[in-house]
Amino acid sequence: MNDSAQNKDRRGPRWLRVMLLAVAILTSPILCCTGSLVLEALPSSWLPGPLAFATTLFEGEVRVENKTPQTLYLTPMTTAYGEPVAIPQTTFRQRDIPLKPQSSITLKYDAADFPLEGIAVCKTKDDCRLLPADSPTNVYEVHTYESLTPLDPTWQVALQSTPRYNYILLFVIAVSLIPIASFAAWLYLNRRERPAT
């Protein structure tokens, strides 16, 4: 009798296993969403052909090269909806993306929903210029900061009103661990039950 009680305790309640499996199944779309975010953040050259096509279907990208001796801070902008807004990035940093001297960076944007209008280039919080999106090759070289057009005040306001970091991305990544943890716990309880039966 003691053995059966121990076996019952060892197996754990059946409702707990059912609940863990249900949580893992119901929250699995969040894991898929995080997976797609990770794929979008990767360079398309790292992905196989069909997958690269699917993840970059409406994606545009530009490369900016900093030929100046100072660090510049970049934010891609659009006016697709009338007012200027910063284009969301798939990275944690959403605006003021640092570009060190004599280096380059690739900025991505959704060409269908957020066509690139220009890139805000800043030295400091209040000292920003505009790099117009007018290159047919999508490669921009900044030789001198002073040669850029001063940023329009409405663009400056839109830039400063954009959060610098994307905390929602961290939340999505954290929540995506729920289905993994739930499924792992369900497997553990099932394996624990097996020797007892």
N, C-alpha and C positions, 0 to 999 in steps of 0.2 A: 504493500500500500504506500509506503514511503517512497518506493521507487517510482510509482506512477505519479505521485505528487511532484517529485523532483523533475520527472520528465515533462510534466505539464508546465512547470515554472521555466524549465530550460527552453521549451518551445516558444514561450511568450504567447501572449493573447493573439488569437487569430484575427481579431478586429484590427489590431495594430498593423499586422502584415498587409491586410486588405487596404487600410488607410494609406500606408506608405506607398503601395503600388498605385493607388488612385491618384495620390498627390504627384507621383512621378509622371504618370500619363497626362494628367491635366496641365501640368506646368512644362511639359516637353516643348510646346511651341516657343516658349521664352528661350529655351536652349537653341532652337533653330534660328531665332532672331539674332541671338548673340553670334552664332556661327556665320550668319550672313554679314554681320558687321565686321567680323574678323576678316572674311574674304574680301570685303570692299576695301579694307585698310591695307591689304597686301598689294604689292605691285602686280600688275596684270601679267608681267613676264614670268612670274612664279607659278601661275596657274595653267592647267591644261587648256587647250584651245576653246572647247565648248563652254567650260566654266568661266574662262576669262571673258568670253563674249557675253554671257548672261550677266555677269557682275558689272560689266562696263558698257552695257547697252546704251545708256543715255549719259554716260560719264564723260566729262571733258577734263582736260588737265593742261596746266601751263607750267613751264619751268622758268624760274626767276634766278638769275645769276647776279650775285653781289660783287661788283668790281671795285667797290669803295673800300677804304681802310677802316670802316666802322660797322658795327652790328646794326642791322635794320630789322624792323618788326613789321610783318606783312599780314594783311587781312583782305581776302578776296571779297568783293562787293558786287551786288546786283541791284538793278532798279526795275526788275521785271514786274513788280506789283505797284509801281508808281513811286513809292518812297525808297530811298536807298536802305539796304539791309546787308548785314554780313552774311556770307554764304556759309552754311553749316559744314563743318569738316568731320571726317570719320575718326579723327584723333581726339585726345582728351583736351587739347588746347584749341579753342575756337577762334581767337583773335590774337593779334600781336605775336604772330608766330616768328620766332627769332631766326634770322639769317646772318650767319657770321661772315666776316670779310673773306673775299676770295672763295666763296662756296656757293652752292646752288641748292634749290629746294623745288619740289614738285607740289603744286597745289591742285586739288581735285574739286570739281563742282558738278552739279547735275545740270547738264546742258539743256534739258527739257524744261525743268521747273525753275532753275536758278542760273540763267545764262550770265556769264561773266561780263560785267560792265567796266570794271577797273579794279585795281589793287591799291588799297591804302598802304602807303609805306611811311613808317614813323621812325623818328630818332628818339623822341620822348613822347610822353602822354599827350602833350599839347602841340607838338611839332610834327605834323604829318603832311605828306604830299600824295599826289595821285599818279599812279602808273596806268595810263589808259590801256584797255584791252583791244589793241589794234594791230597786233602782229599776226601775219598769216601763218607763221611757223609755230606760234604759241611758245616762243622762247623770248624772254625779255632780259636784257642786260642793263643793270643800273651802274653807270660809270661814275656819275656824281649825283649826290642827293639834291643839290641845289638846282640841277637842271630839270627836276620834276615840277609839275604844276602844283601850286598850293591846293590843299584839300578844301573842297566846298564846306561851309559851316554845317549844312544839313547832313553831309556825309560824316563829318566829325562827331555830330550828336549821335547819329546811328551807330557809329563805331564804338563810342563810349558807353552806349546803352546795351551793347552786346556783352553777355557774361564772358569772362576770359576763359573759363574752364567749363567743360561739359560734364557736370556731376551726374546727369541722367545716365551717361554711358557707364559710369562706375556702378550706379544702382542696377542697371540692366545686367551687368556682368555678375554682380553679387547675387541677384535673384536667380540667374541662370544656374547657380550652384544648387538650388533647391531640388530640381529633378535628379541631378547626379547623386546628391546625398540621400534622397529618398529611395532611389533605386538601389544604391549600395547597401542601405540599411535593410531593405526588403530581401536582397540576396543573402545578407549575413544571417538574418533570422531564419530564412529557409534552409540554409546550410546547417545552421545550428539544430534545426528540427530533425534533419535527416538521420543522424546517428541514433536519435531517440526512438525512431519508428521501426 
